[in-house]
Amino acid sequence: MCILMATRAHPAYELILISNRDEFLERETHATCWHNDDFILSPYDVAKTSMEKQIFGTWSGINKEGKLATILNLKIDDQRDPTKSKSRGMLPFTFLTSHKASFQDWDDYNKFEKHYDGLRTTGDFNFFYGDVIEKRYKVIDSLGNTFNVLGSTCSRDPDSYMVISNGKFYKSSSISEQAWEKVKIARDSLETLILDNIESDEETLISNCFQLASKSSLPDTALKPALLQMLVDPNVTMNTIYVPPLRRPPGNDLGASIPDGDYYGTRSQIVLLVSKNSSKVTFIERVLYSSDEDVSHYSASAPKEEKRFEFEL
């Protein structure tokens, strides 16, 4: 179950974003790169049916005009709605491909739908998006809700922090008792991260962001052989920020739109930093695994690949 953490509470940054993508390790993806005429920076999924390996959607990205977006699956129940067949990954692309658009024209569910008529037939989602130049951020979901988020920059203000996973979204300022355990852990850990790193240099901050993304609630995460034999348990994926590679139960697609391979877990981590004056962006993706074979060679502390980009807005 993916997780997104974001905050505006650090005095040196307009936005800090930390994202884990939990997915089948065998699902074909392309690591972060510039694409769409070098306008969008993001990783992306690759359509299996495409002979030319065309872009199939993304889960997190930013464009050269400072618009950013991250999509997460929304787990409502165990039954997939066959009428919601469109890829979630097209929501970020739809938003990020817009040139010279005012965020005000996109800033709620109904306005977004005017730009993308597939919104109601997209698989259930939580979608965070915003504009770092305008300094405005929203969350919409497939239930038709719109949430204002990250409305403050004070480190002690709950509205400076936001955590979303695949459960129903609850406002960042009031993490509900119904929220998943990983969301509660992440919310407290994110505030601690900021308060402990006010004076840290950027490389230390980035390192600590990835440490948070790799935080596990499983006491034996280091015992890799034992973990690799564990079957995916919803209680595990809902309780830990980092999900180690876990075996898929036989015949169970875990609700994924494209189940692929035997192992499921956190396969990619992204840290994005935007400077306080919104002029500089640092975007780093760590690809932990990209196949089932990788589980015996790599880990959160020793990722398979790292892609780093810095650019000016």
Order of alpha helices (4+ residues) and beta strands (2+ residues): beta-beta-beta-beta-beta-beta-beta-alpha-alpha-beta-beta-beta-beta-alpha-alpha-alpha-alpha-beta-beta-beta-beta
